Amino acid sequence: MCGIVGYVGEKPVVDILLEGLSKLEYRGYDSSGIAVNCDDKIETYKAKGKLQNLRNLIEPIHGKLNKSSYGIGHIRWATHGSPNEINAHPHSCNCGKLVIVHNGIIENFKQLKEMLTNCGCEFRSQTDTETVAHLIAHKFGEYNDLKKAVSEATKQIEGTYALCVIHQDVKDTIVVTKRNAPLIIGIGENEHYVASDVPAIIQYTKKAVYLEDNQIAVLTPSTMELFDKNLNKLEPKVEILPWESMSLSKMGFKHFMLKEIHEQPDVVRNILTDKLTGCDEPIQLNEVKLTKDELKKLNRIQVVACGTSLHAAMVGKYIIESLCSIPVDVEPSSEYIYRKTVTDENTLVIGVSQSGETADTITAIRQSKARNSHILVITNRPDSTMARDADSLLPVNAGIEVSVAATKSYVAQLVSFYLLAIYIAEIQGKMDKDTLTNIKNELVILPQKIEMILAHKENIQACARMYSNSRNFIYIARGINYATALEGALKLKEISYINATGYPAGELKHGPIAMLDETLPVLSILMSGMVYDKILSNSEEAKARNAKMIALTDSDDENLKELFDFIIKVPKVQELVSPILSIVPLQLLAYYIAEFLGKDVDQPRNLAKSVTVE
Ligand code: AGP
């Protein structure tokens, strides 16, 4: 993951780099660093931990460093070497004149390191990145041309990278390149910016160039030259970013996660307003670029995703199979890409990703595209790599999600799957119209129901208080809410570090039941419908082993009080649509438990919002 920024121009460099890094903190936050020119030398400052530590380090010399004319910065999510000051970027060559920041993984770094060590390079860190600094410096010694050095070095590198390179003797110049990692160049008046993502530069400029794989750009204040990997000159494709400069605020909430949970009713409303003009009207999904005939011919859908997006995909499978009778396979992207998958031109491959930058999912959709499948991407980032690779792009428009634990983007992905399933079903014309109209009616009133849950969150807070000392948690459900159990458990794990696991309730007796005793809370997702009685029986089995029982239910059955120690009540909802509602109390439960435990809710340890490495 990691975030990188660069600036060359007359504005205060350090302010731009630090501000840019703060906007990229979602990409990693275990250490950070900057390098700028100062008194004809390149000076590097690095700090372990949050960005604030780097700010504190620089504070005494901030004014002086701000007079620099070019610089690069990095915020890290460790892949090679623990998160300490030495492993933090920027990294430099032996003499310290050439300095780089890197996002990605250098797969052949061991071979390169051996070769470079034999050439006299001295390694200080445990990172893969340092080999690149030495390698480019080595090539610079040979060619005395920084872009040529970068071009030659990258020919020897295997892996993924976005790189910013500066050299003490090549004044006011940043050389940048990338392969399978995002990098954007911002164009200002007599200045250039570079960053892993738009938020780092949008407050300064809307004119930008998205660098493509293997391109090399040479940036000075007044010029931007673009080359292919063999240094043939290219014409940059300048775009106007469809973004507004934004200051992200918690709006009075203690954490971004809590704010984002509260935004969910509006997120659902927004998506529906665009696509669902009336419950008797067909869904409008002009974004789907398959013709009606192609949609009717679909014989299979494969959905690839990771983490929370994978759970949204599981609900998607259920709903598409229910409404469209098309077989749907859901697979973690990281598994999909390392096996032979059977796809053809009648297979639709759907990539789901909040960030649109998840490395495994990008690889998965690219592999399927090579097999001629149509690629539909469901993402919250319509400017992302995945969105650019898509044949059909379904943006979920949840707005920027800051909290590393995904909440509103999940609900938005769910709603998108419902709309897609109804859209396909309407084109197929096989499903009876009333069923589809009923689902649409239910979707339209969902925002109010979510608001009712949010209005009674004290009950969930009380539940969190009661169980926050548990070291383990089990979530059980069946049918369409099995994915909700997985997602609820993932939320709790991510932000509280409690060992939480989701199971299909029927599987409990096939092993996990051995763990049950009076110390273990079992949360049953008990929504009215086809599997209600089944889950009730499975809950009885758990109760008989003395587990502490929690129900999440829309049922009014008073008898539940005998079986359950705690009941979280949600409004009545149709079973098929219930995952959009039932996840909300589980997000809140995870939030309040983590908050009671004093955890860093928005930036949990070891995680990053955008996972750009395999
Ligand atoms: C969600 O809370 C997690 N941060 C994580 O599981 C995430 O969903 C996963 O890394 C996939 O990310 P994506 O949706 O951006 O592809």
Boltz pocket constraint, residues with backbone or C-beta under 6 A from the ligand:
constraints:
  - pocket:
      binder: B
      contacts: [[A, 306], [A, 307], [A, 308], [A, 309], [A, 352], [A, 353], [A, 354], [A, 355], [A, 356], [A, 357], [A, 358], [A, 361], [A, 404], [A, 405], [A, 406], [A, 407], [A, 494], [A, 607], [A, 608], [A, 609], [A, 610], [A, 611]]
      max_distance: 6.0
